[in-house]
Amino acid sequence: MSGSGPRPSTETTGTTATTEEADGSPSLKRAIGPKLLILFVIGDILGTGIYATTGKVAGKVGGALWLPFLIGFVVALLTAASYVELVGKYPKAAGAALYTQKAFKVPFLTFIVAFMVMCSGLSSASAAARAFSGDYFQEFTDAIPATLIAIVFIVALACLALRGVSESVKTNVVLTAVELTGLAIILGIGAWAVMSGDGEPARLTEFESSGTGYALITGVLGATALGFFAFVGFEDSVNMAEETKDPVRTFPRAIFIGVTVTGTIYVLVALVSSLLVDHRTLEGSSGPLLEVVKAGGVDFPPKLFALIALFAVTNSALINIMMASRLCYGLANERVLPKAMGKVLPRRRTPVTGIVFVTVLAIGLVSTGEIEGLGDTTSFLLLCVFAVVNVAVLVLRKDRVGHTHFRTPTVLPVLGALTALVLASPLADRAAEVYIRAGVLIAIGVLLWGLNKLFLKLRPEG
């Protein structure tokens, strides 16, 4: 724990619900308690990554599918510790952008970090939309164009997000229960297979790369970088700080429990998947866990599991749309984006302008790539952001706040920054299209930064 001096008011720590900002405009509603937040974090991490990209990870690493998820689990815990310290220290919306600005005080860097976070959420939502319209949906029908399904899917979730945070978070709880049920089914099938003597344990130590040394290392790093897409989400939850009851005390437990639960589940699901299905079969499917169900020797209806998977990817997309819109709201309050981006519906208390803005961008991204490319783009963007956040923790140690909060051991953010940079580097053996897509997005961010500076110069606020 750290911090000294008098304890600040409840408006600073966020221990009570507020109804208005200082200027009289409506603020966000504090509707999320400790249990809801834990489920929110778990639901945020679970979803598209494990349900849709497991096969692509297997294609990169081979039968040792569990290893990238185990490494990703460790990397996620390192960076999660940094986020826990920072959200306890500064319990405000805007997350990584807020921490970057406070640490480095370079508005351009702040905007780029914010834009990368926003784009990562939108590429993740687009990957979820693609997963929704892929093999899982095609278990029921292939008569509707996949792109149309994905667009309707995103618009429907945006409408739900507009209704309110309570409705959205409660929907998240239901969907989280459903997707946990789906993963429990996979683990149950795996347990049955082990007891029945089915499966191929030898696959668990097989690597796709036939070489050793550098080729093996880059193969594992590439698989880990893609598999890390399954772990992103915990960082989104800090953007809900202004809608959480007593965030300083609530967030540490929620984030650590959420990452630990999901990481454990991921490693076990990866073990079961490799045990029962050849990695080439997994690689060729956009619904790899459906292949596990069909190969498990248990009479479980594939269509029912496909329905569960559809709910799981729906949860991922809903949360990403919510988080990107809250980021817009937080940045507007920090004057990084125009004030209009922070407009809140008076009755619903939801960031209406932010929701509309990110929905339009998500619809545009749906047609830019497939699940693997969009998922890897999400991982790359967030790994770059995570490196900055881990450094920001160390820089901000000199900034004292007037309340106690969680403090992570110094070695963890150091390791977090190094591992994030390694996984974001060319050592991770990712496709060139990922760097190109990310580069284009960052270039758009630079353009928006220039336009925003011009607007502020022409229309300065008092």
ABEGO torsion letter per residue (X at the ends): XBEBEBBBBAAAAGABBBABBAAGBBBBBBABBAAAAAAAAAAAABEAAAAAAAAAAAAAAEAAAAAAAAAAAAAAAAAAAAAAAAAAABBBBGEAAAAAAAAAGBAAAAAAAAAAAAAAAAAAAAAAAAAAABAAAAAABAABBAAAAAAAAAAAAAAAAAAEAAAAAAAAAAAAAAAAAAAAAAAAAAAAAAAAGBEBAAAAABBABABBEAAAAAAAAAAAAAAAAAABGAAAAAAAAAABBGAAAAAAAAAAAAAAAAAAAAAAAAAAAAAABBAAAAAABABAAAAAAAAAGBBBBAAAAAAAAAAAAAAAAAAAAAAAAAAAAAAAAAGABBAAAABBBAAAGBBAAAAAAAAAAAAAAAAABBAAAAAAAAAAAAAAAAAAAAAAAAAAAABBBABBBBBBBAAAAAAAAAAAAAAABAAAGBBAAAAAAAAAAAAAAAAAAAAAAAAAAABBBX
